């Protein structure tokens, strides 16, 4: 269990996907260019078998924005896309209605 103060440290924001392409060195990863309103970032997400790159462009997603940068198979990821999984499918988390990129999720 974590405290409410620890949970509040996690920054969740809405981002709009501007570009999506397969990771050059991984079968299950996509490289996404996202717009967070005040900045653009690159994230790497393990959703390739569940989403085609072209169907993601323009969609809004929920992203953890205050994680340390990580390299996934040699490609830098500056955040984490949130998704749900039931063991068979992966479904990305999206806002119910469109909202400005960078909007805080609480």
C-alpha positions as CSV (number, residue, x, y, z in Angstrom):
1,X,0.0,0.0,0.0
2,X,1.1,3.6,-0.7
3,X,0.0,6.7,1.1
4,X,-2.2,9.3,-0.6
5,X,0.9,11.6,-0.5
6,X,2.9,9.1,-2.5
7,X,0.0,8.8,-5.0
8,X,-0.1,12.6,-5.5
9,X,3.5,12.5,-6.6
10,X,2.5,10.7,-9.8
11,X,1.8,13.1,-12.6
12,X,-0.8,11.8,-15.0
13,X,-1.6,14.0,-18.1
14,X,-3.6,13.7,-21.3
15,X,-1.5,13.6,-24.4
16,X,-2.3,13.6,-28.1
17,X,-0.4,11.1,-30.3
18,X,1.2,12.9,-33.2
19,X,3.2,10.1,-34.7
20,X,3.5,6.3,-34.2
21,X,5.9,3.9,-35.7
22,X,7.2,0.4,-35.0
23,X,10.3,0.2,-32.8
24,X,13.3,-0.7,-35.0
25,X,14.6,-3.4,-32.6
26,X,11.5,-4.9,-30.9
27,X,8.5,-6.9,-32.1
28,X,6.0,-5.7,-29.5
29,X,6.9,-2.0,-29.1
30,X,5.7,1.2,-30.8
31,X,7.5,4.5,-30.7
32,X,5.1,7.4,-30.1
33,X,5.6,11.1,-30.5
34,X,3.1,12.8,-28.2
35,X,1.9,16.4,-27.6
36,X,1.5,17.4,-23.9
37,X,0.4,20.9,-24.7
38,X,3.5,22.7,-23.5
39,X,6.0,20.2,-24.9
40,X,6.4,17.2,-27.1
41,X,7.9,13.9,-26.0
42,X,8.7,10.4,-27.2
43,X,7.4,7.4,-25.4
44,X,7.8,3.7,-26.1
45,X,4.8,1.4,-25.5
46,X,4.3,-2.3,-25.6
47,X,1.1,-2.2,-27.7
48,X,2.2,-3.2,-31.2
49,X,0.3,-6.4,-31.4
50,X,-2.9,-4.6,-30.3
51,X,-2.8,-1.3,-32.2
52,X,-1.6,-0.4,-35.7
53,X,0.5,2.8,-35.7
54,X,-1.9,4.5,-38.1
55,X,-4.9,4.0,-35.9
56,X,-3.2,5.8,-33.0
57,X,-2.4,9.1,-34.6
58,X,-4.7,11.8,-33.3
59,X,-5.9,9.8,-30.3
60,X,-5.7,11.1,-26.8
61,X,-4.1,8.9,-24.1
62,X,-3.2,9.1,-20.5
63,X,0.6,9.3,-19.7
64,X,2.7,9.2,-16.6
65,X,4.9,12.2,-17.2
66,X,7.3,12.3,-14.2
67,X,9.1,9.0,-14.6
68,X,12.8,9.0,-15.2
69,X,13.8,8.6,-18.8
70,X,14.4,5.0,-19.8
71,X,15.9,3.3,-22.8
72,X,13.9,0.5,-24.2
73,X,15.9,-1.6,-26.7
74,X,18.0,1.4,-27.4
75,X,15.2,4.0,-27.9
76,X,14.6,6.7,-25.3
77,X,11.2,6.8,-23.6
78,X,10.2,9.9,-21.7
79,X,7.0,8.7,-20.0
80,X,4.6,5.8,-19.8
81,X,1.4,5.2,-21.6
82,X,-1.3,3.8,-19.4
83,X,-3.3,0.7,-20.6
84,X,-5.4,-2.1,-19.2
85,X,-4.8,-5.8,-19.9
86,X,-7.0,-8.8,-19.3
87,X,-4.2,-11.3,-20.3
88,X,-5.4,-11.4,-24.0
89,X,-5.9,-7.8,-24.9
90,X,-4.3,-4.5,-24.1
91,X,-6.5,-1.4,-24.2
92,X,-5.1,2.1,-23.9
93,X,-6.7,4.5,-21.4
94,X,-8.3,7.5,-23.0
95,X,-10.4,10.4,-21.8
96,X,-14.1,10.1,-22.4
97,X,-14.2,13.4,-24.2
98,X,-11.5,15.3,-26.0
99,X,-9.6,17.7,-23.8
100,X,-6.6,20.0,-24.2
101,X,-3.2,18.1,-24.3
102,X,-1.5,18.5,-21.0
103,X,-4.7,18.4,-19.0
104,X,-4.0,16.8,-15.5
105,X,-5.7,13.6,-14.6
106,X,-6.7,13.3,-11.0
